[in-house]
Amino acid sequence: MSTRRSARPDAARLAAVLAALPEGVILFDADHRVVLTNPAYDWLMAGAEAHPHDTTEAVIRARIAAGEYGPGDPETLLVRHLAYDFSLPQTRRRRRPNGTTIENRWIPLPDGGFMGVVRDITPQVEADTALHRRGEETAVLLSGMRHGLILWGPDRRLILANPTAATLIGVPSELLAPGCTHAEFIDRLLAGGYLGSGRLAHAMAAEIKARDWGHPWVRHFVNAAGRFVERRSDPAPGGMSITTFTDMTETREAEHALRRAKEAAEAASQAKSRFLATMSHELRTPLNTVIGFSEALAAEIAAGRGAEYARAINTAGRQLLGLIDTLLDVARLESGRFDLVEDLIAPTRLIAACLRQFEPAALAAEITLIGPDPGVALPDLLADRRRLSQALHQLVSNAIKFTPPGGTVRIAVGRDGDGLGITVTDTGIGIPEADLARVFDPFVQLDASLARRFTGAGLGLYLARALVESHGGTLALASVPDAGTTAALRLPAHRLRLPLPQEPP
């Protein structure tokens, strides 16, 4: 009697516990019939409830009819679910027709029966799905970044690294495996030769290991692919650290290009200033001559003399005119308003006229002027006679100007491949190799002082090259200091006009 009285309170307590549980509970006896379900089970399985004394087969058939197990042949679904061994603990998840996701845990009981515990895990599944989706989005974001990124934990272990980090460091992605410590990673770089070799590499590794993680740290290096990379480490919340890698190659090249452009602009500005000062000097000299001799001429005319002064004035005037013509030609070239006239020219005659013009100057300078063999047969040229003569004039004038007394200036002409070549060679002072690239620049003079030894505006070679290139040709210099200079002018094949073959008599 006392046992019955004690069992009733236990049953009441058990019923209260089952009613209070948030999980659904269903109990089967040894015959696999439903003994009881708690309210949470009835609520969670609404639409597919189980009732006391229902067999396992009846419960499964009811759920198949309610669509709990998805589409398919009912008998096949029945066989499949009856085949589960309920004498073993097991857990399964499935999505119900109402959209919720439940987790079923089946627990065998000592009397041969079993108990099912049902839990609504929809929020957990949704959170896991959202977390997985966020992880995929983060992976896409990290892999698509043009910056390399490594996240280090507070214990200095690698948490994650994107593929760009390995690319910019220049190492296999396996070296950036999560879990390795920062010191281990640096040791791998050192062992793989990625930090170089010798004592310098070991010193670099020690410096990187010893850095203070509490402060930003920046270092630049060139990776194996020759890219200039900026490595930056910054502290992050929670004692973590973020290391980023940025390819600075294009930025660095742009900075260098900007610096070179700035330097070139400053050099051009200085060259123009020097040029203006030089031109002031060059213009003042003949003007002083004109003014001085004109005053003397006025006095001499009164006395019945003055021919010598008139010649001096004429020479100074021609110097001024030549300077002004040169400036005008440069202005036309830079503005693009430079037209050529097509003349049929005999090269040997062009050179002979140039030699005649410079014979007095060469004689006065005690320089031997040698021309080509006049009997050499050459094709005629289709070119602007005045402009080509002007270019040749600049080259011969320079050769005479920079050749000391007793020297030689030689002009040669001949076929150069399928074109025509004219060379002007002197035995003068020559040009240093470092200055050869600058002598053709406008407003640039190798001797910038006003009291320089050699006069001139400094535009001769620039103008000569421009005139030759306007004909489709080239002009180059070869020089050895104190040994002389050779100017090589070449005109292309389409400028040549070969004589027609004569028919036999």
Summary of the structure (lengths in Angstrom):
residues: 505
radius of gyration: 49.3
end to end distance: 158.0
largest distance: 170.7
contacts: 1354
relative contact order: 0.05
helix: 47%
strand: 21%
